[in-house]
């Protein structure tokens, strides 16, 4: 990457070339033209990240002053305050709030189908277990076939079967991907990015799954090329976009073609966050949830996703009074208002001292293994 910001010329990004969140953050840095050096994960790097951040979560960023950061959305917020030019968070407060809501939904709700397609289909699992073994487990003195087998068993067990994917939920999990492709295709038939002529935070939220998982893993990639070539084109366009050469205006307000996403947030994502938060408040490690008529059983409780709900509430409460009224009307219209506030006395304790992104915290369910 060419240097355009002198204070970040020694930025190191520790991650994986197949990682959901590493791809998202690299896409952001590339667009903002913030120079960085990619450092592939290894057992040695993983141990160092645990020492420096408290977790092996990727991507992790090492700043020139030696500080480490992790968790992509708070990192983007931090970088935006230091590089406000070509901002990816819309200036309009209503657009900014809805963009944060959609970004959170895109990242967290597409995680399960992304992991399902990667580890439930044999061609994908064989390919990705080889890539992970080659990239992340190269220093472990075991035969390659053994490392690949262990990785397939671990990832498929932990992130698929133990995350609620079974015969009863299989079709619903896959429909999340199919519906997202159709909705994004409608948007990209009229403009190059989700809100207009330049990428915004919501683009990077969807990019996490679409770039390093759905557009590259064999099974979902073939589906994308066949069903939604405009989405395949968009993820390449975003990877290639640079702020210095990307110009144009955003649409005004919240566009009508975002309404299917808002409806899904009200019907599916926020009710899931509430069920998870209620399980967390009750001290449970597992919980059940009925989503769009489909019963998910024995899902892992995620402290991080309680924090996601906390942050969405905080972003709403920080809106100016007039914008807050507009946002409430929009949320009510799409069935989002009630589930946003359904769970009382929300307290995640995920970041009680406000150290994120400069201190790693457990994300999703397992702080140890690769997320990707």
Secondary structure as UniProt FT lines:
FT   HELIX           6..8
FT   TURN            9..10
FT   STRAND          12..15
FT   TURN            17..18
FT   HELIX           20..32
FT   STRAND          37..40
FT   HELIX           43..53
FT   STRAND          60..62
FT   TURN            64..65
FT   STRAND          68..70
FT   HELIX           72..82
FT   TURN            85..86
FT   HELIX           93..120
FT   HELIX           122..136
FT   TURN            138..139
FT   HELIX           144..159
FT   HELIX           161..163
FT   TURN            167..169
FT   HELIX           170..188
FT   TURN            189..190
FT   TURN            194..195
FT   HELIX           201..209
FT   HELIX           210..214
FT   TURN            215..216
FT   HELIX           218..227
FT   HELIX           229..240
FT   HELIX           243..245
FT   HELIX           256..258
FT   HELIX           259..264
FT   HELIX           265..269
FT   HELIX           270..281
FT   TURN            282..283
FT   STRAND          286..291
FT   TURN            292..293
FT   STRAND          294..300
FT   HELIX           303..317
FT   HELIX           321..333
FT   TURN            334..335
FT   HELIX           337..341
FT   TURN            352..353
FT   TURN            356..357
FT   TURN            364..365
//
